[in-house]
Amino acid sequence: MRHRRSLSDAVEEVRMNARRFAWLLAVVLCVTVTAPQAAEVKVLATVAVKAVMDGLVPVFERESGHKVAIQFGTSAMLRKQIDGGEHYDVVILTPPEYADELVKQGRLAADSVARFAATHVGLAVRAGAPRPDIGSEEALKKALLAARSVGYSDPALGGTSGVHAKALIERLGIANELASKVKVGPVLAVVEMVAKGEVELGFAQLSEIASDARLQLVGPLRPPFEKSTLISLGVRSDSKEGEAARMLTQFLRSPAAAEGIKARGLEPALP
């Protein structure tokens, strides 16, 4: 129970303490980061870390002098891009097994690969809307059936939350009842649909919910329906910006960055 409460508390914490985290990160980086020559680091990252990267990257850029160019996508989309020869210096993706596979292929430096964070799937409603009880299987089933509309990312696009939501609804045995009420879209479009009132109850990553003040968290999914996914990062083995790329990944896994990561709904994996 303590673990679940801490996830919900983190969603509210980011909205109240964003400036405190930014100040802490800046102070630590001023002490620890030096940049002999500015570089641009190209990052391919899962959309689950967008809120985290939006908060941390500007601090890293300001204090290190390096620039970071990020392309976000579902892990399935990123895998296609990587396999197709897309340029990158750093990857942040799921599942960890894929990073291990890239190491075996010689495309990621083995000593750079590490766990970055864990992400969880939750349910959100528009800010100010009533929050239904989802604390048990029956309560979750009742909440979904009672909702005027339910949204999740299109499973065909490979988003973790959408794939899990579809499977969960089928597991609950209510797929037919919800068929006319389900709305799907690109990964981050679900957040917009909930925020605009187009969807009453939406499945999304906790990090996506935490970063948008127009939403409020109903709660993370509880056992046996919880969904936790590990996110790994690594540096391209032949990156021309290897020094700056490693500096970025080391910063992202630092104790200072962990504060911002937790506040945005993810669980950091510290060294």
Stockholm file with secondary structure:
# STOCKHOLM 1.0

chainA/1-271         MRHRRSLSDAVEEVRMNARRFAWLLAVVLCVTVTAPQAAEVKVLATVAVKAVMDGLVPVFERESGHKVAIQFGTSAMLRKQIDGGEHYDVVILTPPEYADELVKQGRLAADSVARFAATHVGLAVRAGAPRPDIGSEEALKKALLAARSVGYSDPALGGTSGVHAKALIERLGIANELASKVKVGPVLAVVEMVAKGEVELGFAQLSEIASDARLQLVGPLRPPFEKSTLISLGVRSDSKEGEAARMLTQFLRSPAAAEGIKARGLEPALP
#=GR chainA/1-271 SS CHHHHHHHHHHHHHHHHHHHHHHHHHHHHHHHCCCSSCCEEEEEEEGGGHHHHHHHHHHHHHHHCCEEEEEEECHHHHHHHHHTTCCCSEEEESCHHHHHHHHHTTSBCGGGCEEEEEEEEEEEEETTSCCCCCSSHHHHHHHHHHSSCEEEECGGGTCHHHHHHHHHHHHHTCHHHHTTTEEEESTTHHHHHHHTTSCSEEEEEHHHHHTCTTEEEEEECCTTSCCEEEEEEEEBTTCTTHHHHHHHHHHHTSHHHHHHHHHTTCEECCC
#=GC SS_cons         CHHHHHHHHHHHHHHHHHHHHHHHHHHHHHHHCCCSSCCEEEEEEEGGGHHHHHHHHHHHHHHHCCEEEEEEECHHHHHHHHHTTCCCSEEEESCHHHHHHHHHTTSBCGGGCEEEEEEEEEEEEETTSCCCCCSSHHHHHHHHHHSSCEEEECGGGTCHHHHHHHHHHHHHTCHHHHTTTEEEESTTHHHHHHHTTSCSEEEEEHHHHHTCTTEEEEEECCTTSCCEEEEEEEEBTTCTTHHHHHHHHHHHTSHHHHHHHHHTTCEECCC
//
